[in-house]
Amino acid sequence: MTLHPSVLRLAIAQALSGANTTVVYATAAIIGHLLAPRPGMATLPISVFVIGMALSTLPVGAVARKHGRHAAFFLGNGCGVVSGLLASLALVQASFVLFCLAMLFGGAYAAVVLTFRFAAAECVPAADKPRALSLVLAGGVFAGVLGPQLVTATMNQWPPHAYAATYLCAAAVSVLSALVLRGVRFAGSPAVPATAGAAPSVLPITSRPIREVVRQPRFVVAMLCGVVSYMLMNFMMTSAPLAMELCGLPREYSNYGIELHVVAMYLPSFFTGRLIARFGETPIVLTGLALTAAAALVGMSGQTVAHFWWALALLGVGWNFGFLGASAMVLQCHTPQEGPRVQSINDFVVFGTMVIGSFASGSLLSAYGWSTVAALTLPPVVVAAAALLWIGRVRQGQPSA
């Protein structure tokens, strides 16, 4: 596969925009701990961030379907700017409510950023879709470095308002991402047939009932695997920085831990697409689930810096394999014209269930500790793996056409 210029732009935008999400995960629980009226509400800002993701997925899909991908992209960048400015103001005013509102806009921005992977698939032939999808997510490697380094460099630059300068810089990064996205082109893509009088990135609306698409067993299992991969990653990552602080570890260690985690999330994307093309989605998703389980076991075994960092690294790679494999499964369940609508439903379910983990992690961490948080990730992994093996047997048992 020759790297398509628009895929490259989407990967760069993923790096820039993903840095904002990394900033949130590195700081929001700590800021919540400083501003929240009760310790159990420390992770509420991240929960609100996830709610913003969930609430935005269907509207983002509708905007992309009716007005094109570019309109959705720039709407997301606008939310990123608003989020950064509001968060900075909230920190200056020590307002927990205003910071949560900022996270709502930040979640909407993150929901748009996660559509970049599907947008890349519309720029290349069908055989190259898995690699395009994974190469865009590979841009997150740079987000994993940029975000934590941005936090470390700016968190004390506006004393006594810790992290206020960080979120101002995050707003500026959102503007830079918008400039990169202006050059993305969908014209000529096999996945996007042109229609008279329509912009190249606008997809015609399909007449097939959406229920017929989303009731496919393979689509249901793909969503389940995406839910488990993303929810468990968010569940552990949300509470990890605060858990490290409660263990008396310096904040720089938690910043480096999140940096390691995000790099581990996206670095495998340079080859995950090739692995999917060679071995299929099922083995890759199963590997991801196994790595997530390994992260939980490491988290249960100790609370040193090494334990936290190893758990976060394994969790990141597990997310990459599980989420990318599940996303590739989703691509097989719809026509190109159905893509934005079906993909937004998938993301709505994935992000909607993440809310449960985000709300629960803070209370569980405060009441029972990090080891319990890690242990609770194991049962969903078993359920997802069983469903994946079941759908594999069903497909093997079907007669070939």
C-alpha positions in Angstrom: 0.0 0.0 0.0 1.4 3.4 -1.0 0.7 5.9 1.7 -2.3 8.0 0.5 -1.7 11.8 1.2 -5.1 12.1 2.9 -4.3 9.1 5.1 -1.1 10.8 6.1 -3.0 14.0 6.9 -5.4 12.0 9.0 -2.5 10.4 10.9 -1.0 13.8 11.6 -4.4 15.1 12.8 -4.7 12.0 14.9 -1.4 12.8 16.6 -2.4 16.4 17.3 -6.0 15.8 18.3 -5.1 12.7 20.3 -2.7 14.7 22.4 -5.7 16.6 23.8 -7.3 13.3 24.9 -4.0 12.3 26.4 -3.8 15.6 28.4 -7.3 14.8 29.8 -6.4 11.3 30.9 -3.2 12.5 32.4 -4.7 15.3 34.4 -8.5 15.2 34.8 -8.6 12.7 37.7 -5.9 14.7 39.6 -7.7 18.0 38.9 -10.9 16.3 40.0 -9.3 15.2 43.2 -8.2 18.9 43.8 -11.6 20.5 42.9 -14.3 17.9 43.7 -16.3 18.3 46.8 -15.9 14.6 47.7 -13.0 12.2 47.0 -15.3 9.7 45.2 -16.1 12.3 42.6 -12.4 12.7 41.5 -12.9 10.8 38.3 -16.2 12.5 37.5 -14.6 14.8 34.9 -13.4 11.8 32.9 -16.9 10.3 33.2 -18.3 13.5 31.8 -15.7 13.4 29.1 -16.9 9.9 28.1 -20.5 11.0 28.2 -19.5 13.8 25.8 -18.1 11.1 23.5 -21.2 9.0 23.7 -23.7 11.8 23.2 -21.8 13.1 20.2 -21.3 9.9 18.1 -24.8 9.8 16.5 -24.9 13.6 15.8 -21.4 13.4 14.3 -22.5 10.5 12.1 -25.5 12.5 11.0 -23.4 15.6 10.2 -20.9 13.4 8.2 -23.7 11.8 6.3 -25.5 15.0 5.4 -22.7 17.5 5.1 -19.6 15.5 4.6 -16.7 14.4 6.8 -15.0 17.8 6.7 -18.0 19.4 8.5 -17.8 16.8 11.2 -14.0 17.3 11.5 -14.2 21.1 12.0 -17.1 20.8 14.4 -14.9 18.6 16.5 -11.9 21.0 16.3 -14.2 23.8 17.5 -15.3 21.7 20.5 -11.6 21.1 21.2 -10.9 24.8 21.3 -13.9 25.5 23.6 -12.9 22.6 25.9 -9.3 24.0 26.3 -10.5 27.5 27.0 -13.2 26.5 29.4 -10.9 24.1 31.3 -8.3 26.8 31.7 -10.9 29.2 33.0 -12.2 26.6 35.4 -8.8 26.1 36.9 -8.3 29.8 37.4 -11.7 30.1 39.1 -11.3 26.7 40.9 -14.7 25.6 39.5 -15.3 21.9 39.5 -18.6 22.4 37.6 -17.0 24.5 34.9 -14.2 21.9 34.5 -16.8 19.2 34.0 -18.5 21.3 31.4 -15.1 21.7 29.6 -14.8 17.9 29.6 -18.1 17.5 27.9 -16.9 19.5 25.0 -13.6 17.6 25.1 -15.5 14.3 24.8 -17.3 15.6 21.8 -13.9 16.4 20.2 -12.6 12.9 21.1 -15.6 11.3 19.4 -14.8 13.1 16.2 -11.2 12.2 16.4 -12.1 8.5 16.6 -13.9 8.8 13.2 -10.6 9.5 11.5 -9.9 5.7 11.3 -13.1 5.1 9.4 -12.5 8.2 7.2 -9.1 6.8 6.2 -10.8 3.6 5.0 -12.8 5.8 2.5 -9.6 7.0 0.9 -8.2 3.7 -0.3 -9.3 0.5 -2.1 -11.0 -2.2 -0.1 -7.9 -4.4 0.2 -6.0 -1.5 1.9 -8.7 -0.6 4.4 -7.3 -2.4 7.5 -3.8 -0.9 6.9 -5.2 2.6 6.3 -7.3 2.3 9.5 -4.3 1.2 11.5 -1.9 3.7 10.0 -4.1 6.6 11.1 -4.2 5.2 14.6 -0.4 5.0 14.5 -0.5 8.8 14.6 -1.5 8.3 18.3 2.1 7.3 19.0 3.1 10.9 18.7 0.0 11.9 20.7 1.2 9.6 23.4 4.5 11.6 23.5 3.2 15.0 22.8 0.3 15.0 25.4 2.3 14.0 28.5 5.3 16.2 27.5 2.9 19.1 27.1 1.6 18.4 30.6 5.0 18.2 32.1 6.2 21.4 30.4 3.2 23.6 31.2 1.5 22.3 34.3 3.3 24.8 36.6 3.7 27.7 34.1 0.8 29.7 35.5 1.2 29.6 39.3 -0.8 29.2 41.4 -3.2 27.8 38.7 -1.7 24.3 38.0 -2.6 23.0 34.5 -4.3 26.2 33.4 -1.5 26.8 30.8 -1.7 23.2 29.7 -5.3 23.5 28.6 -4.6 26.8 26.8 -1.9 25.0 24.8 -4.4 22.1 24.1 -6.8 24.7 22.6 -4.0 25.9 20.3 -3.2 22.3 19.2 -6.9 21.9 18.2 -6.5 24.8 15.8 -3.4 23.3 14.3 -5.2 20.0 13.8 -8.0 21.9 11.9 -5.4 23.3 9.5 -4.1 19.9 8.8 -7.5 18.4 8.2 -8.3 21.0 5.5 -6.2 19.1 3.0 -8.0 15.8 3.4 -9.6 14.7 0.1 -12.1 11.9 -0.5 -12.6 12.5 -4.2 -11.8 9.4 -6.3 -12.0 7.0 -3.4 -13.7 3.7 -4.4 -15.6 3.9 -1.1 -17.2 7.2 -1.9 -19.0 7.3 -5.2 -19.6 10.8 -6.5 -23.1 12.1 -6.9 -24.2 15.0 -9.0 -24.1 18.3 -7.2 -22.7 16.7 -4.0 -19.4 17.3 -2.3 -16.9 14.4 -2.8 -17.0 13.5 0.9 -20.8 13.2 1.2 -22.2 9.7 1.1 -25.6 8.9 -0.3 -28.1 7.6 2.2 -28.8 3.9 1.9 -32.4 2.6 1.8 -31.6 -0.6 3.7 -33.2 -0.6 7.2 -30.6 0.1 9.8 -32.0 -2.7 11.9 -31.1 -5.2 9.3 -27.4 -4.1 9.5 -27.0 -3.9 13.3 -28.8 -7.2 14.0 -26.1 -9.2 12.2 -24.5 -11.6 14.8 -21.0 -10.6 13.6 -21.8 -6.9 14.1 -23.1 -7.5 17.6 -20.0 -9.5 18.5 -17.8 -6.8 16.9 -19.5 -4.2 19.1 -19.1 -6.3 22.2 -15.4 -6.7 21.6 -15.0 -3.0 20.9 -17.0 -2.3 24.1 -14.9 -4.6 26.3 -11.6 -3.4 24.8 -12.3 0.3 25.1 -14.3 0.2 28.4 -11.7 -1.8 30.3 -8.8 0.3 28.9 -10.7 3.4 30.1 -11.6 1.8 33.4 -8.0 1.1 34.4 -6.4 4.2 32.7 -8.9 6.6 34.3 -7.9 5.7 37.8 -4.2 4.9 37.3 -2.8 8.4 37.7 -4.9 9.0 40.8 -3.9 5.6 42.2 -0.2 6.4 41.7 -0.7 9.7 43.5 -2.5 8.1 46.4 0.4 5.7 46.6 2.7 8.7 47.1 4.4 8.5 43.7 5.4 11.8 42.1 3.1 13.3 39.4 5.9 13.1 36.8 5.8 9.3 37.2 2.1 9.3 36.4 2.7 11.5 33.4 5.4 9.1 32.1 3.0 6.2 32.9 0.3 7.7 30.7 2.9 8.5 28.0 4.0 4.9 28.0 0.4 3.7 27.9 -0.7 5.9 25.0 2.5 5.0 23.0 1.6 1.3 23.7 -1.9 2.0 22.5 -0.8 3.3 19.1 2.7 2.0 18.3 1.4 -1.5 17.3 -0.8 0.2 14.6 2.2 0.3 12.3 1.8 -3.4 11.9 -1.6 -4.3 13.3 -3.3 -3.8 9.9 -0.9 -6.3 8.3 -1.5 -8.8 11.1 -5.3 -8.5 10.5 -4.9 -8.9 6.8 -2.7 -12.0 7.3 -4.4 -13.8 10.2 -7.9 -12.3 10.3 -9.7 -10.3 12.9 -10.5 -13.0 15.4 -7.0 -14.0 16.4 -6.0 -10.4 16.8 -8.9 -9.5 19.0 -8.3 -12.6 21.1 -4.7 -11.6 21.5 -5.8 -8.1 22.6 -8.2 -9.6 25.2 -5.4 -11.8 26.5 -3.1 -8.8 26.9 -5.8 -6.9 28.7 -6.2 -9.8 31.1 -2.4 -9.8 31.6 -2.5 -6.1 32.5 -5.1 -6.8 35.1 -3.0 -9.5 36.7 0.0 -7.2 36.8 -2.1 -4.5 38.4 -3.3 -7.0 41.0 0.2 -8.1 41.9 1.7 -4.9 43.2 1.6 -1.1 43.4 5.2 0.0 42.6 6.1 2.2 39.7 7.1 -0.8 37.7 3.8 -2.5 38.3 1.8 0.5 37.2 3.9 1.1 34.1 3.8 -2.6 33.0 0.1 -2.7 33.6 -0.5 0.4 31.6 1.8 -0.8 28.7 0.0 -4.2 28.4 -3.3 -2.4 28.7 -2.4 -0.1 25.8 -1.3 -2.9 23.4 -4.3 -5.0 24.4 -6.6 -2.1 23.5 -4.9 -1.7 20.1 -5.3 -5.3 19.1 -8.8 -5.5 20.5 -10.2 -2.2 19.3 -8.6 -2.3 15.8 -9.6 -5.9 15.3 -13.2 -5.1 16.3 -13.2 -2.0 14.1 -12.1 -4.1 11.1 -15.0 -6.5 11.9 -17.4 -3.6 11.8 -16.1 -2.6 8.3 -17.2 -6.0 7.0 -20.8 -5.6 8.2 -21.9 -2.6 6.1 -21.8 -1.2 2.6 -19.7 2.0 1.9 -22.9 4.0 1.8 -24.0 2.8 5.2 -20.7 3.5 6.7 -21.1 6.7 8.7 -24.5 5.7 10.1 -23.4 2.2 11.1 -20.1 3.3 12.4 -21.7 6.1 14.6 -24.1 3.5 16.1 -21.1 1.2 16.9 -19.2 4.1 18.5 -22.3 5.2 20.4 -22.6 1.8 22.0 -18.9 1.6 22.7 -18.6 5.0 24.3 -22.0 4.7 26.0 -20.9 1.7 27.9 -17.6 3.3 28.8 -19.6 5.7 30.9 -20.3 2.9 33.3 -16.6 2.1 33.8 -15.7 5.8 34.1 -18.3 6.4 36.8 -17.4 3.3 38.7 -13.6 3.5 38.7 -13.4 6.5 41.0 -15.7 5.2 43.6 -14.2 1.7 43.5 -10.7 3.1 43.7 -11.6 5.2 46.8 -13.5 2.4 48.5 -11.5 -0.7 47.6 -8.2 0.3 46.0 -6.3 -0.3 42.8 -6.1 -4.1 43.1 -9.9 -4.4 43.0 -10.1 -2.1 40.0 -7.7 -4.3 38.2 -9.4 -7.5 39.2 -12.8 -6.4 37.9 -11.5 -6.2 34.4 -11.2 -10.0 34.1 -14.9 -11.1 33.8 -15.8 -8.9 30.8 -12.7 -10.2 29.0 -13.9 -13.8 29.4 -17.4 -12.9 28.1 -16.0 -11.2 25.0 -13.6 -14.0 24.2 -16.4 -16.6 24.5 -18.6 -14.6 22.2 -15.8 -14.2 19.6 -15.1 -17.9 19.7 -18.8 -18.6 19.3 -19.2 -16.4 16.2 -16.1 -18.1 14.7 -17.7 -21.5 15.1 -21.0 -20.3 13.6 -19.2 -18.9 10.5 -17.2 -22.1 10.1 -20.4 -24.1 10.3 -22.1 -22.1 7.5 -22.0 -23.6 4.0 -19.8 -21.8 1.6 -21.6 -19.9 -1.2 
